[in-house]
């Protein structure tokens, strides 16, 4: 308790006040302080009595720890900031060509994003030199391909420049909206229409066109989730997400509740839940 009273009552610095050691040609003051910056020169840290009696670990309870610091004039700070910005801009401009090349842009600053359904031809696209990008949600080429329909994007469409001349990607949703706006509309691409109303229980005969699966760790052991893509005789698309495996290219009597109406790549989809199936 006596030690606590000592350092709690001794708040003044014990090793003199900071002083200016020198002033350089830029007007910067170089200060020297012999008081420990951790404990302000007292040697103890109030509130930490439970750790080694509140002794300051930085100065070993001596209160003495020489450190130096600078105080620059506002004019000199502004000069340094201007020089820093100019140096950073010069570096970013010098590295811009490499940045664009790494991200698939050609020397003209163009990139070509493949439109339409690409899942079935992904191997062909990869063999042709295309790369997949999450930003575009599709495959892309650096040069315009003759075999695939593409949307042309410029650097300005995809990137923005900050005050330091560094390039950053635009918002992904904005890029996808731009791709969608530039994609030619073909009414014959999909005949799918929404079926039923949300919450309605319905039965329909449809063929399982394709299934996608992925692993997840919900529960006590890893499980497989399937996304089944059905299509009826009129071309209407129905989606069911479940843990049940079904055979593709098989016709089913499908009974389920309409969960929502959604749209994916210009195709209207009726999403079902709590389904029962019977192969025909």
C-alpha positions in Angstrom: 0.0 0.0 0.0 2.9 2.4 0.8 4.3 1.7 -2.7 0.9 2.4 -4.3 0.6 5.7 -2.4 4.1 6.7 -3.6 3.6 6.4 -7.4 0.0 7.4 -7.3 1.0 10.7 -5.7 4.1 11.2 -7.8 2.7 12.3 -11.2 5.5 14.7 -12.2 8.3 13.7 -14.5 11.4 12.6 -12.6 14.1 13.2 -15.2 13.6 16.8 -16.4 11.5 18.2 -19.2 12.0 17.4 -22.8 14.4 19.8 -24.6 15.4 20.7 -28.1 18.7 19.2 -29.1 19.0 21.0 -32.4 17.0 22.7 -35.2 17.9 21.6 -38.8 17.9 23.7 -41.9 14.2 22.9 -42.6 13.1 24.2 -39.3 12.5 20.8 -37.8 13.0 20.6 -34.1 14.8 17.5 -32.8 13.6 16.8 -29.2 15.1 14.7 -26.5 13.1 13.3 -23.6 14.7 11.2 -20.8 11.4 10.3 -19.2 10.0 6.9 -20.0 7.0 7.4 -22.4 5.2 4.3 -21.0 5.0 5.6 -17.4 5.7 9.3 -17.9 8.9 9.0 -15.9 7.3 7.7 -12.6 8.5 4.1 -13.0 5.1 2.7 -12.2 1.8 2.1 -14.0 -1.3 2.9 -11.9 -4.0 0.3 -12.3 -1.6 -2.6 -12.9 -0.7 -3.4 -9.2 -1.6 -7.1 -9.9 1.3 -7.4 -12.4 4.7 -7.2 -10.7 3.6 -4.5 -8.3 2.8 -2.1 -11.2 6.4 -1.8 -12.1 6.9 -0.3 -15.6 8.5 -3.0 -17.8 9.8 -0.6 -20.3 12.2 1.3 -18.0 12.4 -1.4 -15.3 10.8 1.0 -12.8 13.5 3.6 -13.1 11.4 6.1 -15.0 14.4 6.7 -17.3 14.3 5.9 -21.0 15.8 8.3 -23.5 13.8 8.7 -26.7 14.0 11.3 -29.5 11.3 12.7 -31.7 10.8 15.5 -34.3 8.5 18.4 -34.7 8.3 19.6 -38.3 6.9 22.9 -39.4 3.5 22.8 -41.3 5.2 24.1 -44.4 7.8 21.3 -44.4 5.2 18.7 -43.7 3.2 19.9 -46.7 6.4 19.8 -48.8 7.2 16.2 -47.8 3.6 15.1 -48.5 3.7 16.7 -51.9 6.9 14.8 -52.7 5.5 11.6 -51.3 2.4 11.9 -53.5 4.5 12.6 -56.6 6.8 9.7 -56.0 3.8 7.3 -55.4 2.0 8.5 -58.6 5.2 8.0 -60.6 5.6 4.5 -59.3 1.9 3.6 -59.9 2.0 5.0 -63.5 5.2 3.0 -64.2 3.5 -0.2 -62.9 0.2 0.4 -64.7 1.0 -1.6 -67.8 2.0 -4.7 -65.7 -1.2 -4.3 -63.6 -3.4 -4.3 -66.7 -1.5 -7.2 -68.4 -1.9 -9.3 -65.2 -5.6 -8.7 -65.2 -6.1 -9.7 -68.8 -6.3 -6.3 -70.6 -4.5 -6.1 -74.0 -2.2 -3.2 -75.1 -5.3 -1.2 -76.2 -6.9 -1.5 -72.8 -9.6 -3.9 -73.9 -10.9 -7.2 -72.5 -13.5 -9.5 -74.0 -16.0 -11.3 -71.8 -17.8 -14.4 -73.1 -21.6 -14.1 -72.9 -24.2 -16.8 -72.8 -24.1 -20.2 -71.1 -20.4 -21.2 -70.7 -20.6 -24.1 -68.2 -21.0 -26.8 -70.9 -18.1 -25.4 -73.0 -15.7 -24.4 -70.1 -13.1 -26.9 -71.2 -13.1 -25.6 -74.8 -12.8 -22.1 -73.5 -9.9 -23.0 -71.3 -8.1 -24.8 -74.2 -8.7 -21.7 -76.4 -6.8 -19.5 -73.8 -9.7 -18.0 -71.9 -9.5 -17.4 -68.2 -12.4 -17.4 -65.7 -13.0 -14.3 -63.6 -15.4 -14.0 -60.6 -15.6 -10.3 -61.3 -17.2 -11.0 -64.7 -18.9 -14.2 -63.6 -17.7 -15.6 -66.9 -14.7 -16.5 -69.0 -12.7 -13.7 -70.8 -10.1 -13.3 -73.5 -7.4 -10.6 -74.0 -8.0 -10.6 -77.7 -11.4 -10.9 -79.5 -12.1 -14.6 -80.4 -13.9 -15.5 -83.6 -15.6 -18.6 -82.2 -17.4 -17.0 -79.2 -19.8 -14.1 -78.7 -18.3 -11.5 -76.4 -18.9 -8.2 -74.7 -16.1 -5.7 -75.1 -15.0 -3.8 -71.9 -12.5 -1.0 -71.6 -10.2 -0.1 -68.7 -12.6 2.8 -67.8 -15.5 0.3 -67.7 -13.8 -1.9 -65.1 -11.4 0.3 -63.1 -11.2 3.7 -61.4 -8.1 5.7 -60.5 -7.5 7.3 -57.1 -5.5 10.5 -56.4 -2.2 8.5 -56.4 -2.9 7.1 -59.9 -3.5 3.6 -58.5 -6.2 1.5 -60.3 -9.0 -0.2 -58.4 -11.8 -2.4 -59.6 -15.3 -0.9 -59.9 -18.1 -2.5 -57.9 -18.7 -6.0 -59.2 -22.5 -5.5 -59.4 -21.9 -2.4 -61.6 -19.6 -4.4 -64.0 -22.1 -7.2 -64.2 -24.9 -4.7 -64.9 -22.8 -3.2 -67.7 -22.2 -6.6 -69.2 -25.9 -7.4 -69.1 -26.8 -4.1 -70.7 -24.4 -4.7 -73.6 -25.5 -8.3 -74.1 -27.8 -8.6 -77.2 -31.3 -9.7 -76.2 -32.4 -12.9 -77.9 -36.0 -13.8 -77.1 -35.4 -17.3 -78.3 -32.8 -18.0 -75.7 -35.3 -19.1 -73.1 -39.0 -19.9 -73.1 -39.2 -20.4 -69.4 -41.9 -18.6 -67.4 -42.7 -18.5 -63.7 -45.1 -21.2 -62.4 -47.5 -21.0 -59.6 -47.5 -18.4 -56.8 -45.1 -18.2 -53.8 -46.3 -20.5 -51.1 -48.5 -22.6 -53.5 -48.2 -26.4 -53.5 -48.0 -27.8 -57.0 -47.4 -31.0 -59.0 -45.8 -31.0 -62.4 -44.1 -33.5 -64.7 -40.6 -32.4 -65.6 -37.2 -33.8 -66.7 -34.1 -33.4 -64.7 -31.7 -31.7 -67.1 -28.7 -31.3 -64.9 -27.5 -31.4 -61.3 -24.8 -29.5 -59.4 -23.4 -30.7 -56.1 -21.1 -29.2 -53.4 -19.9 -30.3 -50.0 -20.7 -28.5 -46.8 -19.9 -29.1 -43.1 -23.3 -28.4 -41.5 -24.2 -30.8 -38.8 -22.0 -33.5 -37.3 -20.4 -34.7 -40.6 -19.8 -33.4 -44.1 -22.8 -33.7 -46.4 -23.5 -33.2 -50.1 -26.0 -30.7 -51.3 -27.5 -31.0 -54.8 -29.0 -28.3 -56.9 -31.4 -30.0 -59.4 -32.4 -28.2 -62.6 -35.7 -29.5 -64.0 -37.5 -28.5 -67.2 -41.1 -29.3 -68.3 -42.4 -29.8 -71.8 -43.0 -26.1 -72.3 -39.4 -25.2 -71.4 -40.2 -23.8 -67.9 -37.3 -24.2 -65.5 -37.7 -25.4 -61.9 -34.9 -25.5 -59.3 -34.8 -27.7 -56.2 -32.0 -27.6 -53.6 -31.8 -30.8 -51.6 -29.6 -33.5 -50.1 -31.3 -36.1 -52.3 -29.5 -37.6 -55.3 -31.5 -37.9 -58.5 -30.6 -39.3 -61.9 -30.2 -36.8 -64.8 -32.1 -37.1 -68.0 -34.9 -38.8 -66.1 -38.6 -37.7 -66.1 -40.2 -37.2 -62.7 -43.5 -36.3 -61.2 -42.4 -33.4 -59.0 -44.6 -32.2 -56.1 -43.3 -29.2 -54.2 -44.0 -25.7 -52.7 -43.0 -22.6 -54.6 -40.3 -20.9 -52.5 -39.6 -17.9 -54.9 -39.4 -16.8 -58.4 -35.8 -15.8 -59.5 -33.9 -15.1 -62.7 -30.5 -16.5 -63.7 -28.7 -15.4 -67.0 -32.0 -14.2 -68.5 -33.8 -17.4 -67.6 -36.8 -17.3 -65.3 -36.7 -20.0 -62.6 -39.3 -21.3 -60.2 -37.6 -22.4 -57.0 -39.3 -25.2 -55.2 -38.9 -26.6 -51.6 -40.1 -29.6 -49.6 -40.4 -31.6 -52.8 -41.5 -35.2 -53.4 -40.4 -37.0 -56.6 -41.4 -40.1 -58.4 -39.6 -41.4 -61.5 -41.9 -42.1 -64.4 
